[in-house]
Amino acid sequence: MYNKRMFKNTVLFFVLLIVLSGCSVKKQVIADNNKTIVINEAVSTVDIITGAENFSAYLPLLQDKKVGVVTNQTGIVNYKIPYSTTIADGKPLRPITKHLVDYLLDHGIAVEKIYAPEHGFRGVADAGELIVDGKDTKTGLPIVSLYGDNKKPKLEQLEGIDILLFDLQDVGARFYTYISSLHYVMEACAEINLPLIILDRPNPNGAIVDGPILEKEFTSFVGMHPIPVLHGMTIGEYGKMINGEKWLKDSIQCNLTVIPCLHYRRDMAYSLPVKPSPNLPNDQAINLYASLCFFEGTNVSVGRGTDKQFQIYGSPFLPQGNFSFMPLPNLGSKNPLHNNVVCHGEDLSEISPVKRLRLKWLIEAYENTADKSTFFTSFFTKLAGTKLLRLQIEQGLSEKEIRSTWEKGLEEFIEMRKPYLIYN
């Protein structure tokens, strides 16, 4: 009898173990200016659900409100509906992908305006190209450009809005300007006490914290806060840090709510379903972006005007080797650096993903360039956030020696960001 009972209990134990192995604990986190609410419930280990797809957490907050949406082509949502008109008949579900704005309108949310960052609402403009206000051809909604001379929404542009949604896919690099747009949006909202909801999305470089810390005197739109080049935070976590560190003008704070991703850890690989800007076409480019973007402050091309943007580099001033390319105008780069000129360099499109900021290619290009006096431009210091990196390269320091000078700043940043983290 004892053996039968023991056998039965053992079987039940293993059945339970098998069931639990396919489940995880979902932490539904809603973070605002003062607190974080965590709701635990068992869920299957399925695909990551973005904040924009965490519908039950934010749709009730939008009911009977006039809503503005800060977004672009990355603001898409995936959900499922029954093939037939009713769920009761047991028909299977079919997947649907829509833009967030279309989804909100379909569900009776009163969207009043769209606010678009660099590259525009549809995400096809060149980096730094002036974007003008207009209308969305599909919905007829007015579009307000948050770029050029209007990086911060003006009071009149926010009139008639009860609540603002922010849904942009960031890539985790300090000089990627969507976090700068977030700063200005938060500041504008704080000034008039307009509630802001960030619909969080994973950081494809979320496991990396690396690079020099920006020094205050080099603040610009490509670097607004004292953080490293790769900060390892989602845009929702970053918004919490802007608020908590009182980085907004006059130390004001925004009435902020973060709608979290579900089933997400920062060390997860995350492949973006939509390219976040015209010149980041794939996972490889996004992984190499922070390392190769330093070339934007030099006379070396990063492949704008080719189909391998941020996966190759080269210039007419580097020695001829096994790889060359010729930049030509294309979507997202109407006048690329070294337009119609052969550039010599290196193809990195097939290398293994990098797990930290790499200076190897920048240092080698500087050492091999024909005229070192013309290698750097003034933009390099803005990207680096410090004068020191350029001096270190010019003095011939190795990557290892340069990296050692970042250690203290990175340790302090990692400690500073702890209160604002939502995910493990």
N, C-alpha and C positions, 0 to 999 in steps of 0.2 A: 504493500500500500504506500509505504514511504517512498519507494523508488518510482512508483507511478506518479505520485504527486510532484516529486522532484523533477521528473522528466517533463511533466506538463508545465511546471513553472519555468523550466529552462527554455522550452519552446516558446512560451509567451514572451519571455525576456528577449529572445532573438527576433521575434516578430516586431516587438516594440522598437528594438534597436534599428531594424531595417526601416521602419516607418519614420523614425526620428532622423535617420541619416539623410532623408530627402527633404528635411525641413530645417528651417533656421528661425531665429527669433528676429522679427522685424521691429526695429525701433523707429516709430513714427515720431519725428522730432519737429516741433514747431517753435522756432526761436524768435523772440522779439527783443526789444531794447533792454528788458529787465530780467527775463527768465527764459528757460528752455523747458518745454513740456515734452515728456517722453511717454509714449503709449506703447507697451509691449504686446505683441500678439504673434502667434505662430503662423508662419507662412511657408509655402514651398520655395525651394531655392530656384527661382526663375530669373529671367532677365532683369537687369536694372530698370527701375521705374524712375523717370526723372521727376523733378518737382512739378513740371508742367503737366505730367501725367498722373500726379497724385491728386486727382480731381476732388475727392471728397474733403480734402484738407483746405481747399481754398474757394471752391465754387460758392459755398454758403456765405463767404465773406464779400462776395460781389453782388449778391442779390439786391435789387432795387438801388443799385449804385451806378453812377456814370463813371465809366472806366476808361483810363488811358493805358496804352500798352507800349512799353519800350522793348522793341524786338527787331529782328531781321529774318533772313532766310533760315536761320538755325532754330527758330522758334516753332518746331514741329512737335506734334503729339501723336502717339500710337494708341489705339484702343480697338475694341472689338464690338461688333453689333451682330445680331442674328441675321442669317440669310433671309429668313422670312420676316414678316411684320410683327410677329409675336414670339416671345421667348418660350411661352407655355407649350408650344407644339414640339419642343425638344430638338429643333433644328440646330445644326452646328453654328458656331460663330465665325465671322470672317473679319480679318484684320483691316483696319482703316488707318491711313496716315493723312493727317491734315495739318495745316498751319494753325497755330494757337488762336489767331484772330478769327479764322473761319470757325473753329470749334466753339469759341465763346459765343459768336453770333448765332450759331446753330442751336445753342442751348439758352437762348434768350437773354444773354448778358448784353447790357447796353454799352458797347464799345463806342467811344466818341472820337478818339484820336489815336494815331500811331506815331511813335517817336522813334526815329531811325538814327543809329550811330554811324561811324565811319563805314564806308562802302555802301550805305543806303539800305532801304528796306528789303530789296531783293538781292542785295549783296554782290553787285556786279561792278561797282565803281573802283577805280584805281586807289591805291593807298595814298591818302592825302588829297584826293580829288574833292573839289567843292561839290557838295550835295545841296540841291535847292529843295525848298518845300514844294509839296504838290498833293496829288491824290492817288490813292491806290486804285488801279484800273479795275480790279476785281470787285472790291467792296464799295468803292466810292468814298472811303474814309479819308479825311485829311491826314497828310503825313507832315510831321514837323522834323526837320533835319537837326540833329544834335552834333554838328561838326562845323568846321570852319570857324566863323565868328560867333556861332551860337552853340557852343559846347554845353552850356548850362541852360535848361529851359527857362524862358522868361515868364514872369508872373502872368502876363496876358495869354501865354501859350498853355498855361495850366488852368485857366478859368473854365468853370463848368465841369471840372473833373473832381469826383469824390474820392477816388482811390486810384493808385498807379501800380501797374504790374510791370515787373522787370524780368525779361526772359531772353538772355543772350548766352551763347555758348563760348566760354572763355577757353584759353589753352594753357593757362598757368604761368605766363611770362609777364614780367613787370612792364615791358614796353608794348605789350598787346593792348590796344587802347580801350577795349571794352570795360576794363576796370577803372579807367580814367573817366569814362562816360558814367559809370556807376557813381563815382565820387560826386560829380556835378549834379546828377539826378537826386541823390540823397540830400545834397546841400539845398537844392531848390525846394524839395519836399519839406525839409526841416524848417525852412524860413517861413512857410505858411501852414505848418502842421498838417501837411497832406500825407495820409498813410501810404506807405510803400510796401509792396509784397515782392520779394525776390523768389522766383521759381527756380530752384537750384538745379544745376546740371553737373555731372561728373567732370573732373579735371583730367584730361588725357595724360598730363604729366604730373599727376597728383602725388606720386611717390618720390618726387625729386625736390629737394630744397638746396639751392646752390647758387653761388655767384657773389659778387661784391654787393654790399648794402649801399643803396642810394644815399648820397649826402645832400642835405637840404638845399644847398646853394645851386644844385643842378636839377632842381625840380622842373618838370615840363610835362606836356601831355603824354609823353612816352615814358614817364616815370614821376609819379606824384607823391610817393610815400617812401619812408625809410625801410625798404624791404629788399631782399635779394632778387636777382634776376629770375630765378625759379622759386616760387613761394610755396608750392605744394598744398594749396588750399582751393576749395571750390569757390565759385563767385558768391555763394551765400555766406560761407564762412568769412570770406574777405569783406563782405558788407558789414558783418558783425564786428570785424576788427576795425574798420573805418569808424564805426559808431563808438565802440568801446575805447579806442585810443584817442577819441575826440580830434580826429584829423580834419573835420569840416571847419569852415571859416568860423572864427570866434568860438570854437569848441562846441558849437551847437550839435544836437543829436537828432537823428531822424526817428520817426515813429515807424519802426521797421519790423516786419515779420518775414521769416524765411520758411518757405515750404520745402521740406527736404526731399532728396532722392530716397528711394527705398531699395533695399537689398544691395547697397553700395558700400564698398570699402575703398580707401584711397589707393591701396596697392593693386586694385583690379585694373587689368588692361581694358581700355575703353576705346572702341573705334567709333569715330563720329559719323553719324548717318548722313550729315550734310556738311560740306566743307565750310568752315567758319568765315572764310574770306577768299577772294579770288585766287590768291597766290599761296594758299595752303591746301593743295588738292587732295592730300591723302595722309595716312597715318605716319608715313616716313617723314614727310615734310613737317608735320606737327611735332614729331619727336626731335627733329634736328633744328627746328625754328630758333630756339633760344641760343644755340651755339653759333648758328650761321648768321643770325640777324646782326651781329656785330659788324659783318661785312657791309651793311647798309651805311656805315659811317666810314667807308674806305672807297678806293677806286676799283674794288672787286665786285663783280656781279654775282648774285645768288640765284641766277637762273630766271629772273623775271624776263618775260618775253620768250620763254621756252615752255615745254610741258613738264619740266622737272624743277619747278620753283622750290627753293630751299632744300634741294637734294643734290645740287651741284654748285660749284663756285669756279670762278676763273676771271681772267682779265687779259687784255692785249699786252700787259706789262710783265706777265709771268712767262717763264721759259716754256717752249713748246715741249709737250710730252705725249702721253698716250691718249689724252682726252682733250677735245676742244668742242666748242659750240658757238653758235651765232644767235644772239638775242634779236628777235623781231617783234613788232607790235602784235599783241593779242588781247583777248578779253582779260581785263584787270591790269594791263600794262600797255598803255597806248604809246609810251615813249620810254622803253626800257634803257637802263644804263648800257652803254656800248652798243647801241642800236645798229644792227647790220655790220658789226665788226666781229672778227673771229677772236674768241677768248680761249685761253689755255688754262687748264686747271684740273679739277678732280671730280669724278662722278661718285657720289655717296649713296645713290639710290638703292643699292643692294646690300649695304652694310647692316650689321646687327643693330638693333635699337640702342641708343646711348642711355646710360643710367645716371648721368650727371652732366653738368655743363662742360663742354669740351673746348679748349683753347688751341688744341693742336693745329687745326687748319688755319686759324687766324695767324698764329705765330709763324708757321711755315710760309704762308703767303707773304707776310711782311719780310721775312728773311730772304725770300727768293725774288721779290719785286725789283724791277730794274732801277727805279728812282724812289728811294724810301721817303724822300721829302714830300712826295705827292700822294703817299699811300693813305694817310688819314685825312678825314674832313672834320669840320667842327661838330658835325652831328654825332661823331663817335663818343664824345664825352657825355652827351645827353643819354645815349643808349647805355653806356657803362655806368652812369650815375656818379662818376668820380673821375678825376684827372689821373689817378694813380695807375689805372690799368694801362693806359697808353704809355706812360712813362716806363712802366715795368717791361712792356714789350720792346720799346725802343732801347732799353738798357740791356736786353738780351736775357732776361730772366726766363727760366724754364716754366712750364705749366705747373709743375710740382711746387716750385718756389712761389709762384703767384698765388696758387691755391692756399698755401699756408697762411697768407695774409688775410684770408677771408674767415678763418676759423672762429675767432672771437665774436665777430659780428653775426655769424650764422648761429652760434650757440645762444646768443642773446635773443635773436629773432625767434628761434624755436621755442624758447621759454616764453616769450611775449605772446605768441599766437595760441598757446595752449587753451586759454579760456574761451576761445572763439571756435574751436573745432567741434564739428557735429559728428563726424565719422571716425571710425577706428583707422 
